[in-house]
């Protein structure tokens, strides 16, 4: 299930976009200013940014994301509709630009198109494992898997990016959240539990393998 970050200092805009995007099946992250948004960007699959934000502007956030090589699509949602503003934003690395006032249905359609363009998955099928990321269901060899919310989110993060080595810190941010007070050890505990449910041997893993000195990844040849 894609994580969409909405950054706007207008609570009404956050509320309406949250309702539409949640109905579309997305997990919504929210921030009311640029400083809060900074901490959430690494967890997002797509960001919707207002230009004029308290603290750090949406344009500056976009620059920082590109400088940090965060390869998530960025949609600017702003009252600044002059052609010069649009060109400046696109030159900064924005992927799309919507001017306020806006149609929530149009924003949802543009989000859908951007996620399709970068290949964010809605289902994952590999080696007998099938995840429906919208319905949040998982089966293995045709049998339902009884996973906790955290186990499902952890498996979805890994399986949606096969071959990508995730650090424990990045998994902690993605699955548990930036403000989780626990340690990276909790990732190891949940991976162990997840492997048991998958019938995965840590020494000869079918799905999740350990990357020594880094963390974990989902096998590309599962």
C-alpha positions in Angstrom: 0.0 0.0 0.0 1.7 3.2 -1.1 2.5 5.8 1.5 1.4 9.3 0.4 2.7 12.3 2.4 0.6 15.5 2.4 2.2 18.7 3.6 0.0 21.7 4.1 -0.6 24.2 6.8 -4.4 24.3 6.1 -6.2 21.6 8.2 -9.1 21.6 5.8 -6.9 20.7 2.8 -5.3 17.9 4.9 -8.7 16.6 5.9 -10.2 16.4 2.4 -7.1 14.9 0.8 -6.8 12.4 3.6 -10.4 11.3 3.0 -10.0 10.9 -0.8 -6.5 9.3 -0.7 -7.5 6.9 2.0 -10.6 5.9 0.0 -8.2 5.2 -2.9 -6.4 2.7 -0.7 -3.3 4.8 0.2 -1.6 5.1 3.6 -1.6 8.8 4.4 1.1 10.6 6.3 0.6 14.3 7.2 2.6 17.3 8.2 1.6 20.9 8.8 5.0 22.4 8.2 8.3 21.8 6.5 10.2 20.7 9.6 7.7 17.9 10.3 7.7 16.9 6.7 11.4 16.6 6.6 11.2 13.7 9.1 8.5 11.9 7.1 9.9 12.2 3.6 12.0 9.0 3.9 8.9 7.0 4.7 6.9 8.3 1.7 6.3 6.8 -1.8 5.0 10.1 -3.0 4.8 13.6 -1.5 2.2 16.4 -2.0 3.8 19.7 -1.0 2.4 23.1 -0.5 4.9 25.8 -1.7 4.3 28.3 1.2 4.9 26.4 4.4 5.9 27.5 7.9 9.6 26.9 8.6 10.8 25.3 5.4 9.1 25.9 2.0 7.8 23.1 -0.1 10.3 24.1 -2.8 13.2 23.8 -0.4 11.9 20.4 0.7 11.8 19.3 -2.9 15.4 20.5 -3.4 16.5 18.6 -0.2 14.7 15.4 -1.4 16.5 15.5 -4.8 19.8 16.3 -3.2 19.4 13.3 -0.9 18.5 11.2 -3.9 15.1 10.3 -2.6 13.5 9.0 -5.8 9.8 9.6 -4.8 7.5 11.6 -7.1 6.7 15.1 -5.8 3.5 16.9 -6.6 3.3 20.7 -5.7 -0.1 21.9 -4.6 -0.1 25.6 -4.4 -1.8 28.9 -5.0 1.2 30.1 -7.0 -0.1 29.6 -10.5 2.1 31.9 -12.7 4.0 30.2 -15.5 7.3 31.4 -14.0 6.5 29.7 -10.7 5.6 26.4 -12.5 8.8 26.4 -14.5 10.8 27.2 -11.4 9.2 24.3 -9.5 9.6 21.8 -12.4 13.3 22.9 -12.7 13.7 22.1 -9.0 12.7 18.5 -9.6 8.9 18.5 -9.2 7.0 15.8 -11.1 3.7 17.6 -11.3 2.1 20.9 -10.3 -1.6 21.6 -9.3 -2.9 25.1 -8.7 -5.3 25.9 -5.8 -8.3 25.8 -5.7 -8.2 22.3 -6.9 -10.4 19.2 -7.5 -9.6 16.4 -5.0 -10.5 13.9 -7.7 -8.0 15.4 -10.0 -5.3 15.2 -7.4 -6.1 11.6 -6.7 -5.9 10.9 -10.5 -2.5 12.6 -10.7 -1.2 10.7 -7.7 -2.4 7.4 -9.4 -0.6 8.3 -12.6 2.6 9.3 -10.8 2.7 6.1 -8.8 2.0 4.1 -11.9 4.9 5.9 -13.7 7.4 4.9 -11.0 6.1 1.4 -10.7 4.8 1.4 -7.2 3.1 -2.0 -6.9 -0.4 -2.9 -5.9 0.2 -6.7 -5.8 3.4 -8.7 -5.3 3.7 -12.4 -6.4 6.9 -14.3 -5.9 7.7 -17.9 -5.3 4.2 -18.9 -4.1 3.8 -15.7 -2.0 1.0 -13.3 -3.0 0.4 -9.9 -1.4 -2.6 -7.7 -2.3 -1.3 -4.4 -1.0 -4.7 -2.7 -1.4 -6.7 -5.3 0.4 -3.8 -6.0 2.8 -4.0 -9.8 2.3 -1.2 -12.3 2.1 -1.2 -16.0 0.9 1.6 -18.5 0.7 1.2 -21.4 -1.7 -2.5 -20.6 -1.8 -3.0 -20.6 2.0 -3.8 -17.4 3.9 -1.0 -16.0 6.1 -2.0 -14.8 9.6 0.2 -11.7 10.0 0.1 -8.9 12.5 -0.2 -5.4 11.1 3.6 -4.8 11.8 4.5 -8.1 10.2 2.4 -7.3 7.1 3.9 -3.8 6.8 7.4 -5.2 7.1 6.8 -7.9 4.5 5.2 -5.4 2.1 8.1 -3.0 2.4 10.6 -5.7 1.7 8.7 -7.6 -1.0 7.7 -4.4 -2.9 11.4 -3.7 -3.6 13.0 -7.1 -4.3 16.8 -7.0 -4.3 17.0 -3.8 -2.3 19.0 -4.0 0.9 17.1 -2.2 3.7 19.0 -1.0 6.8 17.3 -1.7 10.1 17.1 2.1 10.6 15.2 2.6 7.3 12.8 -0.3 8.1 12.2 1.2 11.5 11.3 4.5 10.0 9.2 3.0 7.3 7.2 0.5 9.4 7.3 1.7 13.0 7.5 5.5 12.3 10.0 8.2 12.9 8.9 8.7 16.6 9.1 5.1 17.6 11.0 5.0 21.0 12.3 1.4 20.6 15.7 0.2 19.2 16.6 -1.4 15.9 16.5 -4.8 17.7 12.7 -4.8 17.2 13.3 -5.2 13.5 15.3 -8.4 14.1 12.6 -9.8 16.4 9.8 -9.2 13.8 11.9 -10.5 10.9 12.4 -13.7 13.0 8.7 -14.1 13.6 7.9 -13.3 10.0 10.4 -15.9 8.8 8.7 -18.6 10.9 5.3 -17.8 9.3 6.9 -17.9 5.9 8.7 -21.2 6.6 11.9 -19.4 5.9 15.3 -20.7 7.0 17.6 -17.9 8.0 20.6 -19.9 6.7 19.0 -20.8 3.4 16.2 -18.3 3.1 13.4 -18.7 0.5 12.2 -15.1 0.8 14.0 -12.8 3.3 17.8 -12.9 3.5 20.2 -11.2 5.8 22.6 -8.7 4.3 25.5 -8.7 6.8 26.4 -5.4 8.2 23.4 -3.8 6.6 20.0 -5.4 7.3 17.6 -7.4 5.1 16.3 -7.8 1.6 13.7 -9.8 -0.3 15.2 -12.2 -2.7 14.8 -11.5 -6.4 14.7 -15.2 -7.2 12.2 -16.2 -4.5 
